[in-house]
């Protein structure tokens, strides 16, 4: 699967948008300002609404990615900076083409989830960025509430627990929508996760052998 991803990324390289997350974050900031002035009318026009899409509002298929990640004037700057930092870190690690492909796959997964349930938000799309960053940089520290240092891996475990809770309480369409929304993360990291499982099992066998 990783080889398949790498082949697509190489073919996609000429169309890749460098600094993609910068443009997304700037657009989110602009939408937040418009919302703040107009009473959140901009976001209402960008929401993924399958009924509205079927009536001709095609832009809603993609425009939901620009809805601000936080509605608080106090925390919006922190939120936008946080996601910009994550996007820059992933792009520097992977390259623009692979990061673009990861994000695009997440958009497609979210669209499919929206078709299943009739409604979708960019929560899971943004969450996959965070989880990917946490896997690659588990010991990177962030300042929770601006002063409490926390490593990314612990925040990722909390999010994983929250996802498990959502999978338990949701109905089957909801569970399927969550899984599909995380398709980019699953496709990108399942092979490395499986390799770690195999290595762990191999280490346990060697330990048992030498006891």
C-alpha positions in Angstrom: 0.0 0.0 0.0 2.8 2.4 0.8 4.4 1.6 -2.6 1.1 2.4 -4.2 0.9 5.7 -2.3 4.4 6.6 -3.3 3.7 5.9 -7.0 0.7 8.2 -6.9 2.6 10.9 -5.0 5.3 10.9 -7.6 2.8 11.3 -10.4 1.0 13.9 -8.4 4.1 15.9 -7.7 3.7 18.4 -10.6 0.2 19.3 -9.4 1.1 19.5 -5.7 0.5 22.8 -4.0 3.5 23.9 -1.8 2.5 25.4 1.6 -1.0 24.0 1.2 -1.8 24.3 4.9 -0.9 28.0 4.9 -3.6 28.7 2.4 -6.1 26.6 4.2 -5.4 28.3 7.5 -5.5 31.8 6.0 -8.9 31.0 4.4 -10.1 29.6 7.8 -9.0 32.9 9.4 -10.8 34.9 6.7 -14.0 32.9 7.2 -13.8 33.4 11.0 -13.6 37.2 10.5 -16.5 37.2 8.2 -18.5 35.0 10.6 -17.7 37.2 13.5 -18.9 40.3 11.6 -22.0 38.7 10.0 -23.1 36.2 12.6 -21.6 33.1 11.2 -23.3 33.4 7.8 -20.2 32.4 5.9 -19.8 29.1 7.7 -23.5 28.3 7.1 -22.9 28.6 3.3 -19.8 26.3 3.5 -21.2 23.4 5.5 -21.4 20.0 3.9 -25.1 19.5 3.4 -25.9 16.5 1.1 -29.5 17.8 0.4 -28.2 21.2 -0.5 -25.5 19.7 -2.7 -28.1 17.6 -4.6 -30.0 20.9 -5.2 -27.0 22.4 -7.0 -24.8 23.8 -4.2 -21.8 21.8 -5.5 -19.2 24.0 -3.7 -20.3 22.4 -0.4 -18.6 19.2 -1.4 -15.2 20.8 -0.6 -15.9 24.2 1.1 -16.4 22.6 4.5 -12.6 22.3 4.9 -12.4 26.1 5.3 -14.8 26.3 8.3 -12.8 27.5 11.3 -11.6 24.9 13.7 -12.6 27.1 16.7 -15.4 29.6 17.2 -13.8 31.4 20.1 -12.0 34.7 19.4 -9.6 33.9 22.2 -8.5 30.5 20.9 -8.9 30.9 17.2 -5.3 32.2 16.7 -3.9 29.3 18.8 -6.0 26.8 16.8 -5.0 28.2 13.4 -1.3 28.3 14.4 -1.5 24.8 15.7 -2.8 23.3 12.5 -0.5 25.4 10.4 2.4 24.1 12.4 1.2 20.5 12.0 0.8 21.0 8.2 4.2 22.5 7.8 5.8 19.7 9.9 4.1 17.0 7.8 5.0 18.7 4.5 8.6 19.0 5.5 8.8 15.4 6.5 6.9 14.0 3.5 7.3 16.6 0.8 4.5 18.6 -0.8 3.2 15.9 -3.1 2.7 13.3 -0.4 1.2 15.8 2.0 -1.2 17.0 -0.6 -2.2 13.4 -1.4 -2.7 12.7 2.3 -5.0 15.7 2.7 -6.8 15.0 -0.6 -7.5 11.4 0.5 -8.9 12.8 3.8 -11.2 15.1 1.9 -12.5 12.2 -0.3 -13.0 10.1 2.8 -15.0 12.9 4.5 -17.1 13.4 1.4 -17.9 9.7 1.3 -18.8 9.8 5.0 -21.0 12.8 4.3 -22.8 10.9 1.6 -23.4 8.1 4.0 -24.8 10.2 6.8 -26.0 13.3 4.8 -23.8 15.6 6.8 -20.0 16.0 7.4 -17.6 18.4 9.1 -13.8 18.8 8.9 -13.3 17.5 12.5 -12.0 14.1 11.4 -10.0 15.5 8.5 -8.2 17.8 10.9 -7.8 15.0 13.4 -6.0 12.8 10.9 -3.4 15.6 10.5 -2.9 15.7 14.2 -2.7 11.9 14.5 -0.2 11.7 11.6 2.0 14.4 13.3 1.8 12.6 16.6 3.0 9.3 15.0 5.9 11.0 13.3 6.8 13.3 16.2 5.5 11.6 19.3 7.8 13.5 21.7 7.0 16.9 20.3 5.7 19.2 23.1 2.9 21.7 22.8 1.7 24.1 25.4 -1.8 23.1 26.4 -3.8 26.2 27.4 -0.7 28.2 26.5 1.4 27.1 29.5 1.1 23.3 30.3 3.7 21.3 28.3 2.3 18.0 26.9 3.8 15.6 24.4 1.9 14.9 21.2 1.7 11.2 21.9 -0.3 11.6 25.1 -2.8 13.9 23.3 -3.0 11.4 20.5 -3.9 8.6 22.9 -6.7 10.8 24.3 -8.0 11.4 20.8 -7.8 7.6 20.1 -9.8 6.9 23.3 -12.4 9.5 22.2 -12.6 7.9 18.7 -13.1 4.5 20.4 -15.9 5.9 22.5 -17.6 7.4 19.4 -17.4 4.1 17.6 -19.1 2.4 20.6 -22.0 4.8 21.0 -22.6 5.5 17.2 -25.0 3.5 15.0 -23.5 1.5 12.1 -23.8 4.3 9.5 -22.0 6.6 12.0 -19.3 4.0 12.7 -18.8 3.5 9.0 -18.6 7.3 8.4 -15.9 7.6 11.1 -13.8 4.8 9.7 -14.1 6.2 6.1 -13.3 9.7 7.4 -10.0 8.3 8.8 -9.2 6.5 5.5 -6.1 8.7 4.8 -4.5 8.0 8.2 -5.3 4.2 7.9 -3.9 3.9 4.4 -0.8 5.8 5.3 0.1 4.1 8.5 -1.4 0.6 8.6 1.7 -1.0 7.1 4.1 0.6 9.6 1.7 -0.3 12.4 1.5 -3.9 11.3 5.3 -4.0 11.0 5.5 -2.9 14.6 3.1 -5.6 15.7 5.2 -8.2 13.9 8.4 -6.9 15.4 6.9 -7.0 18.9 5.7 -10.6 18.4 9.2 -11.5 17.2 10.8 -9.9 20.2 8.5 -11.8 22.5 9.3 -15.0 20.9 13.0 -14.4 21.3 12.5 -13.5 25.0 10.6 -16.7 25.5 13.2 -18.7 23.6 16.1 -17.5 25.8 14.3 -17.9 29.2 
